[in-house]
Amino acid sequence: MASLTSKAMKAGVWSAIERVGQQMVLVIVQLWLARLLGPEAFGLVAMLIIFYNIAQVLVDSGFGNALIQKSEIDETDCNSVFYFNIVLGALAAGAMCAISPWVAGFFERPVLQPMTCWLALIPLINSFGVVQQSLLRRQLRFRRILAASMPATVISGVIGVAMALNGFGVWALVAQMVSLRFFWVLLMWRVSPWRPAWEYSGRSIRRMFDFGSKLMADSLLTVIFENLYFMVIGKLFDAVTLGLYFNARRLQRLVSSTLAGVLVRVVLPVFSQVQDDTERMRRGLRRATRLVALVIGMVCAMMITMADPVFRGILGDDWIGSIPYFQWLAIVALFYPFSAMNLNVLMAIGRSDQFLIAGVIKKVLIVLNLVICWRYGVMALVYGLAVLSLLDFFVNAFFTGQHLRYPAYKQLWDAAPYFAVAAAAGLVMVVFAQLCFGLPHLVIAAGQAILGTGIWLAASYAFELEAYNEFVKLFRFKANQREKSPI
């Protein structure tokens, strides 16, 4: 029987392929649509994003994670969550349509009313696939999730780009978002063997309610408070300004949530299986911290140093205003995966109460940032977000440290060598861009990527960084296995 570590490593590889592959396609689609449609179309979608995300949370959060976290589940639990989520999805969709006239009036944009109703389909569609995805995650079968998510992303991207090329404007974005979830659910039913039966138990829902409701409450608070930025900017500024900020924020989230998503989907199921062994969880979190620091440090260095040539070369002059937003939001991307890991430790050990407390503290900080910074412009809000990301990590790590004896300062100490190597590589990339001034933007970006990656790998090898050595050993082990396997 494969060991838990071996299963987790294999699951991590497939989860990374699924998550990174899907997000890479999404980035390509978003960049293409941004070039075709311009900032105003993205600003219109951003005005609705808070309502759309609230509806999504009602369906996606809480009970799906409860199915993963519970040590034992049965068919009754799965069937009950399935039907309960459909009811929530229908209620969320109906509520979005009901408030659509008010939304259009608040932002003084009549087109937002039909847009809101079309986006309301997404939480309803999603509700039909939550249980299937949760069961595959619980079983660490990320290869099957890949078989559903990747084709859905490609198909929806083709639909969105085709509509943009044919002059549909903002409706191309709406179609891409709705079709992504439709094809995802359709394919999820194909790759998952689970099928619902006509069975429902209020007792099953009540058993999972204590855990799931706290996660749902935290997610709702997170969505409301984090998306307040879009409402404030959309109301106080114009759609173009909001579009510039929204695209920078969305691209940053695609980067940071990719790595965090891989960790969440592997860490929560694995840690849930060892939730009574504190020492094993501490060692696992420490190892994950180093591995994440190795990767996210260099990713953020690239985000900061390559933003200018990439935005100018791919998106064009209309999007130059997004560059400083994106560069400062790289700090948010740097700390986000570490915060996610700490929160998922709390979920794994069943402390959703502390998970909720940490979330409430973060919301207070978000309100303070809005109250203090809005009058100084969008850039001031972005500076505040960068500071909040660090404070959020300390809050989350405080609770984790109580259980695992691995507080925030120890996590940062373990991550420091990897950050230092990434910073050195980033500095060389900045100098390279200055020396190559005048060359085509994408040529500069490609040179930065190649040079920076080479320095990063060489320095990691020279300083014998532990996480780097683990990656090398893993690849050598896989290569030896392939050589020894019969043809």
C-alpha positions as MATLAB code, in Angstrom:
seq = 'MASLTSKAMKAGVWSAIERVGQQMVLVIVQLWLARLLGPEAFGLVAMLIIFYNIAQVLVDSGFGNALIQKSEIDETDCNSVFYFNIVLGALAAGAMCAISPWVAGFFERPVLQPMTCWLALIPLINSFGVVQQSLLRRQLRFRRILAASMPATVISGVIGVAMALNGFGVWALVAQMVSLRFFWVLLMWRVSPWRPAWEYSGRSIRRMFDFGSKLMADSLLTVIFENLYFMVIGKLFDAVTLGLYFNARRLQRLVSSTLAGVLVRVVLPVFSQVQDDTERMRRGLRRATRLVALVIGMVCAMMITMADPVFRGILGDDWIGSIPYFQWLAIVALFYPFSAMNLNVLMAIGRSDQFLIAGVIKKVLIVLNLVICWRYGVMALVYGLAVLSLLDFFVNAFFTGQHLRYPAYKQLWDAAPYFAVAAAAGLVMVVFAQLCFGLPHLVIAAGQAILGTGIWLAASYAFELEAYNEFVKLFRFKANQREKSPI';
ca = [
       0.000    0.000    0.000;
       1.367    3.404   -0.923;
       2.365    5.561    1.993;
       0.481    8.740    2.804;
       3.530   10.810    1.830;
       3.809    9.060   -1.530;
       0.105    9.530   -2.213;
       0.335   13.191   -1.236;
       3.335   13.739   -3.503;
       1.591   12.093   -6.450;
      -1.587   14.026   -5.736;
       0.415   17.223   -5.468;
       1.914   16.669   -8.922;
      -1.478   16.114  -10.547;
      -3.045   18.946   -8.579;
      -0.263   21.249   -9.731;
      -0.718   20.172  -13.352;
      -4.472   20.670  -13.129;
      -4.317   23.992  -11.324;
      -1.349   25.521  -13.143;
      -2.539   24.297  -16.535;
      -6.020   25.685  -16.054;
      -4.748   28.998  -14.724;
      -2.253   29.371  -17.568;
      -5.069   28.972  -20.078;
      -7.189   31.433  -18.088;
      -4.339   33.964  -18.068;
      -3.945   33.645  -21.839;
      -7.690   34.068  -22.346;
      -7.877   37.056  -19.992;
      -4.908   38.766  -21.640;
      -6.389   38.207  -25.089;
      -9.798   39.474  -24.045;
      -8.207   42.461  -22.309;
      -6.404   43.462  -25.491;
      -9.568   43.041  -27.573;
     -12.078   44.686  -25.209;
     -10.140   47.328  -23.233;
     -10.419   48.406  -19.564;
     -14.042   49.614  -19.621;
     -15.521   46.166  -20.320;
     -13.558   44.681  -17.433;
     -14.688   47.566  -15.240;
     -18.341   46.742  -15.928;
     -17.808   43.119  -14.901;
     -15.918   44.266  -11.797;
     -18.946   46.286  -10.679;
     -20.888   43.010  -10.416;
     -18.168   40.833   -9.006;
     -19.154   41.259   -5.349;
     -22.693   39.981   -6.002;
     -21.468   37.160   -8.213;
     -18.881   36.042   -5.650;
     -21.376   36.119   -2.780;
     -23.661   33.817   -4.746;
     -20.697   31.555   -5.530;
     -19.715   31.266   -1.877;
     -23.191   30.140   -0.853;
     -22.749   27.127   -3.128;
     -19.023   26.391   -3.142;
     -17.943   26.935    0.447;
     -18.682   25.167    3.683;
     -20.358   21.861    3.010;
     -18.048   20.776    0.200;
     -15.060   21.215    2.501;
     -16.996   19.497    5.276;
     -17.245   16.393    3.078;
     -13.450   16.451    2.739;
     -12.685   17.162    6.388;
     -14.951   14.546    7.959;
     -13.066   11.368    8.796;
     -16.018    9.227    7.671;
     -18.855   10.012    5.271;
     -21.618    7.925    3.701;
     -23.947    8.156    0.720;
     -26.560    9.935    2.794;
     -24.131   12.742    3.566;
     -23.229   13.149   -0.113;
     -26.831   13.101   -1.328;
     -27.919   15.573    1.332;
     -25.162   18.047    0.485;
     -25.927   17.691   -3.231;
     -29.597   18.680   -2.883;
     -28.908   21.271   -0.216;
     -26.415   22.987   -2.539;
     -28.889   23.009   -5.417;
     -31.433   24.790   -3.226;
     -28.771   27.320   -2.185;
     -27.769   27.807   -5.825;
     -31.349   28.447   -6.891;
     -31.900   30.916   -4.050;
     -28.657   32.722   -4.867;
     -29.561   32.968   -8.556;
     -33.030   34.285   -7.738;
     -31.628   36.863   -5.328;
     -29.151   38.143   -7.922;
     -31.899   38.618  -10.495;
     -34.119   40.340   -7.913;
     -31.490   42.957   -7.039;
     -30.325   43.530  -10.633;
     -32.360   46.781  -11.098;
     -30.880   48.184   -7.886;
     -27.350   47.272   -8.989;
     -27.810   48.990  -12.347;
     -29.187   52.084  -10.613;
     -26.421   52.216   -7.999;
     -23.677   52.322  -10.634;
     -25.847   54.229  -13.141;
     -25.200   51.610  -15.840;
     -28.406   50.074  -17.333;
     -26.469   47.274  -19.032;
     -25.645   45.845  -15.602;
     -29.228   44.615  -15.087;
     -29.212   41.906  -17.802;
     -25.563   41.138  -17.073;
     -26.425   40.410  -13.442;
     -29.182   37.998  -14.429;
     -26.940   36.061  -16.813;
     -24.146   35.797  -14.243;
     -26.755   34.546  -11.760;
     -26.782   31.286  -13.698;
     -23.261   30.467  -12.507;
     -23.976   29.591   -8.830;
     -26.945   27.478   -9.914;
     -24.826   25.604  -12.459;
     -21.982   25.147   -9.969;
     -24.262   23.560   -7.400;
     -24.568   20.453   -9.574;
     -20.823   19.723   -9.411;
     -19.681   20.572   -5.874;
     -20.118   17.081   -4.404;
     -18.377   15.374   -7.319;
     -15.375   17.667   -7.009;
     -15.236   17.317   -3.215;
     -15.221   13.516   -3.411;
     -12.425   13.516   -6.008;
     -10.418   15.904   -3.840;
     -11.026   13.739   -0.792;
      -9.668   10.744   -2.696;
      -6.720   12.822   -4.040;
      -7.814   12.008   -7.601;
      -6.695   15.274   -9.166;
      -5.978   13.666  -12.508;
      -9.716   13.275  -13.042;
     -10.339   16.877  -12.001;
      -7.797   17.894  -14.648;
      -9.774   15.958  -17.250;
     -12.784   18.164  -16.499;
     -11.304   21.582  -15.746;
      -8.833   21.882  -18.622;
     -11.242   21.191  -21.524;
     -13.863   23.435  -19.910;
     -11.349   26.273  -19.655;
     -10.267   25.899  -23.281;
     -13.815   25.669  -24.657;
     -15.035   28.703  -22.690;
     -11.948   30.655  -23.735;
     -12.635   29.954  -27.397;
     -16.242   31.105  -26.948;
     -15.205   34.332  -25.213;
     -12.492   35.265  -27.705;
     -14.709   34.417  -30.694;
     -17.455   36.687  -29.364;
     -14.972   39.483  -28.649;
     -13.613   39.264  -32.188;
     -17.164   39.529  -33.526;
     -17.956   42.727  -31.646;
     -20.013   41.481  -28.685;
     -18.055   43.674  -26.256;
     -18.593   43.014  -22.552;
     -20.937   40.118  -23.355;
     -17.905   38.138  -24.480;
     -16.690   38.199  -20.867;
     -20.105   37.161  -19.560;
     -20.304   34.268  -22.030;
     -16.804   33.087  -21.130;
     -17.624   33.043  -17.406;
     -20.979   31.241  -17.778;
     -19.775   28.684  -20.322;
     -16.723   27.848  -18.177;
     -18.913   26.664  -15.317;
     -21.412   24.903  -17.606;
     -18.791   22.771  -19.332;
     -16.956   22.208  -16.042;
     -20.068   20.663  -14.448;
     -20.848   18.677  -17.591;
     -17.348   17.165  -17.655;
     -17.238   16.709  -13.879;
     -20.222   14.385  -14.160;
     -18.354   12.461  -16.830;
     -15.133   11.936  -14.829;
     -16.760   11.318  -11.436;
     -18.393    7.915  -10.802;
     -20.631    9.297   -8.041;
     -24.304    9.811   -8.850;
     -26.954   11.222   -6.511;
     -29.810    9.116   -5.234;
     -33.241   10.358   -4.173;
     -32.252   10.679   -0.548;
     -31.992   13.605    1.839;
     -31.253   13.773    5.557;
     -31.550   16.918    7.599;
     -29.560   15.115   10.273;
     -26.570   14.792    7.916;
     -26.695   18.499    7.123;
     -26.931   19.378   10.816;
     -23.888   17.207   11.610;
     -21.811   19.083    9.053;
     -23.359   22.454    9.813;
     -21.104   23.280   12.773;
     -17.996   22.955   10.609;
     -19.389   24.002    7.239;
     -21.369   27.012    8.419;
     -18.311   28.650    9.983;
     -16.339   28.231    6.778;
     -19.252   29.610    4.776;
     -19.601   32.569    7.131;
     -15.886   33.333    6.864;
     -15.986   33.032    3.061;
     -18.992   35.327    2.871;
     -17.281   37.919    5.017;
     -14.123   37.613    2.938;
     -15.980   38.075   -0.331;
     -18.011   41.028    0.924;
     -15.114   42.914    2.429;
     -12.479   42.155   -0.202;
     -14.833   43.076   -3.043;
     -15.762   46.327   -1.359;
     -12.715   47.702   -3.181;
     -14.464   47.142   -6.518;
     -17.665   48.795   -5.289;
     -15.828   51.815   -3.881;
     -13.653   52.306   -6.957;
     -16.605   51.700   -9.297;
     -18.728   54.268   -7.485;
     -16.094   56.965   -6.904;
     -14.146   56.590  -10.136;
     -14.995   55.641  -13.729;
     -15.265   52.194  -15.327;
     -11.862   52.529  -17.014;
     -10.061   53.129  -13.695;
     -11.906   50.212  -12.149;
     -11.021   48.048  -15.155;
      -7.311   48.845  -14.786;
      -7.384   47.880  -11.105;
      -9.644   44.864  -11.639;
      -7.432   43.317  -14.311;
      -4.284   43.792  -12.215;
      -6.016   42.298   -9.184;
      -7.457   39.424  -11.198;
      -4.111   38.507  -12.767;
      -2.447   38.677   -9.351;
      -5.095   36.381   -7.906;
      -4.650   33.931  -10.769;
      -0.958   33.715   -9.864;
      -1.324   33.516   -6.081;
      -4.433   31.339   -6.020;
      -2.827   28.817   -8.365;
      -0.152   27.831   -5.867;
      -2.454   28.254   -2.887;
      -5.090   26.157   -4.628;
      -2.663   23.284   -5.130;
      -1.726   23.416   -1.458;
      -5.296   23.652   -0.218;
      -6.441   20.668   -2.238;
      -3.535   18.509   -1.056;
      -2.868   19.835    2.449;
      -6.473   19.664    3.717;
      -7.170   16.008    2.777;
      -3.709   14.827    3.919;
      -3.650   16.828    7.162;
      -7.192   15.675    7.922;
      -5.886   12.106    7.934;
      -3.159   12.931   10.492;
      -5.099   15.537   12.483;
      -4.377   13.716   15.756;
      -0.597   13.692   15.184;
       0.638   17.214   15.958;
       4.284   16.469   15.248;
       3.591   15.076   11.791;
       1.449   18.089   10.953;
       4.156   20.485   12.133;
       6.805   18.755   10.029;
       4.463   18.758    7.055;
       3.700   22.475    7.385;
       7.372   23.321    7.734;
       8.238   21.318    4.642;
       5.380   22.927    2.705;
       6.537   26.393    3.834;
       9.983   25.845    2.328;
       8.625   24.413   -0.895;
       6.212   27.313   -1.313;
       8.916   29.873   -0.522;
      11.152   28.353   -3.189;
       8.523   28.828   -5.882;
       6.462   31.854   -4.859;
       9.527   33.994   -4.147;
      10.729   33.685   -7.738;
       7.221   34.013   -9.162;
       6.739   37.326   -7.350;
      10.171   38.556   -8.448;
       9.057   37.921  -12.027;
       5.732   39.653  -11.445;
       7.482   42.810  -10.274;
      10.328   42.947  -12.800;
       8.495   41.699  -15.904;
       5.188   43.545  -15.464;
       6.224   46.562  -17.536;
       7.426   44.784  -20.703;
       4.689   42.140  -20.539;
       1.813   44.615  -20.119;
       3.176   46.909  -22.825;
       3.992   44.084  -25.213;
       0.829   41.996  -24.817;
      -1.957   44.304  -23.650;
      -0.906   47.559  -25.320;
      -0.882   51.181  -24.225;
      -4.482   51.137  -22.917;
      -3.358   48.999  -19.977;
      -0.193   50.818  -18.887;
      -2.061   52.194  -15.871;
      -2.371   48.629  -14.496;
       1.397   48.134  -14.202;
       2.030   49.791  -10.789;
      -1.081   48.134   -9.344;
       0.127   44.710  -10.468;
       3.668   45.242   -9.171;
       2.528   46.181   -5.676;
      -0.053   43.425   -5.637;
       2.838   40.987   -6.079;
       3.423   41.446   -2.344;
      -0.111   40.198   -1.762;
       0.671   37.187   -3.954;
       3.821   36.521   -1.926;
       2.067   36.055    1.425;
      -1.245   34.635    0.233;
      -0.146   30.957   -0.052;
       1.380   31.028    3.446;
      -1.833   32.427    4.882;
      -3.818   29.761    3.032;
      -1.650   26.967    4.434;
      -2.103   28.145    7.994;
      -5.845   28.455    7.568;
      -6.070   24.975    6.118;
      -4.261   23.545    9.115;
      -7.073   24.991   11.225;
      -9.634   23.389    8.909;
      -7.820   20.043    9.000;
      -7.891   19.898   12.793;
     -11.518   21.024   12.859;
     -10.938   24.460   14.420;
     -13.301   26.327   12.132;
     -14.062   28.637   15.091;
     -10.503   30.002   15.033;
     -10.695   30.073   11.235;
     -13.708   32.385   11.574;
     -12.040   34.590   14.225;
      -8.989   35.071   11.999;
     -11.311   36.015    9.158;
     -13.159   38.611   11.254;
      -9.866   40.266   12.242;
      -8.888   40.473    8.594;
     -12.201   42.123    7.717;
     -11.658   44.801   10.326;
      -8.262   45.544    8.778;
      -9.837   45.766    5.317;
     -12.369   48.336    6.536;
      -9.591   50.373    8.149;
      -7.673   50.376    4.883;
     -10.720   51.592    2.966;
     -11.575   54.287    5.508;
      -8.026   55.614    5.636;
      -6.886   55.283    2.016;
      -9.820   55.806   -0.373;
      -9.512   59.590   -0.397;
      -5.905   59.365   -1.596;
      -6.717   57.365   -4.703;
      -6.546   53.798   -5.982;
      -2.793   53.549   -5.567;
      -3.117   54.234   -1.837;
      -5.621   51.375   -1.552;
      -3.122   49.078   -3.257;
      -0.361   50.099   -0.821;
      -2.741   49.264    2.001;
      -3.498   45.844    0.501;
       0.212   45.025    0.455;
       0.492   45.848    4.155;
      -2.688   43.915    4.962;
      -1.329   40.767    3.295;
       1.555   40.655    5.782;
      -0.710   41.370    8.756;
      -3.133   38.690    7.570;
      -0.323   36.125    7.536;
       0.665   36.980   11.115;
      -2.944   36.633   12.300;
      -3.403   33.235   10.657;
      -0.001   31.953   11.788;
      -0.772   33.031   15.368;
      -3.588   30.488   15.658;
      -1.638   27.758   13.885;
       1.345   28.390   16.128;
      -0.779   27.647   19.178;
      -1.448   24.118   17.935;
       1.759   23.169   16.104;
       4.436   25.232   17.899;
       5.407   26.755   14.559;
       4.703   30.505   14.872;
       4.966   33.191   12.211;
       8.566   34.213   12.900;
       9.779   30.632   12.492;
       7.887   30.306    9.224;
       9.448   33.515    7.929;
      12.889   32.367    9.081;
      12.493   29.153    7.083;
      11.330   31.132    4.044;
      14.006   33.864    4.253;
      16.814   32.097    2.287;
      14.441   31.418   -0.601;
      13.218   35.017   -0.627;
      16.821   36.238   -0.653;
      17.708   34.115   -3.680;
      14.591   35.318   -5.527;
      15.392   38.959   -4.685;
      18.925   38.568   -6.071;
      17.575   37.060   -9.285;
      15.017   39.880   -9.529;
      17.718   42.523   -9.155;
      19.660   41.021  -12.064;
      16.457   41.011  -14.134;
      15.957   44.737  -13.464;
      19.518   45.531  -14.568;
      19.065   43.401  -17.683;
      15.905   45.331  -18.641;
      17.758   48.647  -18.261;
      20.647   47.461  -20.423;
      18.270   46.229  -23.129;
      16.198   49.419  -23.290;
      14.924   49.948  -26.820;
      14.469   46.293  -27.727;
      10.927   44.920  -28.278;
       9.085   44.536  -24.998;
       8.479   40.796  -25.301;
      12.129   40.191  -26.183;
      13.122   41.938  -22.962;
      10.577   39.913  -20.982;
      11.808   36.625  -22.479;
      15.419   37.528  -21.689;
      14.484   38.449  -18.124;
      12.658   35.147  -17.643;
      15.539   33.032  -18.960;
      18.259   34.931  -17.087;
      16.322   35.171  -13.838;
      15.359   31.501  -13.843;
      18.965   30.478  -14.497;
      20.285   32.581  -11.620;
      17.522   31.319   -9.324;
      18.336   27.669  -10.058;
      22.100   28.199   -9.850;
      21.891   30.056   -6.538;
      19.501   27.465   -5.067;
      21.988   24.746   -6.025;
      25.029   26.668   -4.788;
      23.510   27.379   -1.379;
      22.081   23.842   -1.141;
      18.599   25.037   -0.281;
      16.679   22.152    1.234;
      13.476   22.533   -0.784;
      15.450   22.746   -4.023;
      17.283   19.534   -3.173;
      13.945   17.823   -2.461;
      12.679   18.771   -5.914;
      15.853   17.452   -7.556;
      15.642   14.160   -5.649;
      11.993   13.774   -6.605;
      12.709   14.271  -10.315;
      15.668   11.869  -10.205;
      13.533    9.262   -8.458;
      10.794    9.607  -11.079;
      13.365    9.391  -13.894;
      14.869    6.207  -12.426;
      11.414    4.682  -12.114;
      10.742    5.344  -15.791;
      14.075    3.817  -16.807;
      13.456    0.665  -14.780;
       9.861    0.187  -15.874;
       9.319   -2.306  -18.715;
       8.293   -0.980  -22.101;
];
